[in-house]
């Protein structure tokens, strides 16, 4: 039996892979053709990390990934893009692989660590000491994840801890042991607000929720950051804001509670950060799909009298948006293959 597919190449190619895989498993004679020129496929380059079961089952990004984790290599000078959302259809953000940082708060941390002022460098050391105490790597990429992951603050904190500990190979102390569980103030807004940080008592609710073990150090950190801000017009207060914003959610947790447990996608991406940071090469997710399709016996043709439209949507121009489009096309191809398979093996009379 022969099936001819058309539509956007990732969706049609994925549908072809799914059909051919099932046919092979059952010993069912099936030939799958895709209308299009494989040399004209849109490149979907790396480096990238995501949790995408369908994409992984098609053999994409499996060199450094494991399970349903997709790790696609890319040029060393390009930032890593990643998402902790399942299937890669949303939530992408950038992580720097060269130590300069992508998120504004990470860049502020780098500036403080290299600042000629001793007090500024001490703030950078304080952040690194805190990360080490929690068992996290001090690689700036961890801060890009901590501040940039597109999930609620406490889940983002859990993702950052998981990524930092996976990179360092450590465990560290439970973060909730540094809070009292008695805070009742509202959490800080996610949007950076320097005036709030400078206002009297602006961070009082956060500081009041910290245990005596670290409160003095936290107050000294805030005081030093505000004093330095008077000298450089608040250049690096964005780091204080994002740390305080996370802490403002953390101190609201009840005593002896835990951070939200991570789902499969969040844990997969967090633990895949190490592989993503070192995955260098000429990766192309769409090209890998085509290679797997051809390996299974699929063919490309220029035209055919009868064909099935799998899915069709224009590809965006931007890199992250194209990855989201690609992942959505792959899932649509899988769903289309699931829908048509019963008709192939048991056609209506």
Secondary structure by P-SEA (a helix, b strand, c coil): cbbbbbccaaaaaaaaaaaaaaaaaaccbbbbbbccccccccccccccccccaaaaaaccccccccccbbbbbccccbbbbbbcccccccbbbbbbcccccccaaaaaaaaaaacccaaaaaaaaaaaaaaaaacccccaaaaaaaccccccaaaaaaaaaaaaaaaaccccccccccccccccccccccccccccccccccaaaaaaacccccaaaaaaaaaaaaaaaaacccccaaaaaaaaaaaaaaaacccccccccccaaaaaaaaaaaaaaaccccccaaaaaaaaaaaabbbbbccccbbbbcbbbbbbccaaaaaaaaaaaaaaaaaaaaaaccccccccc
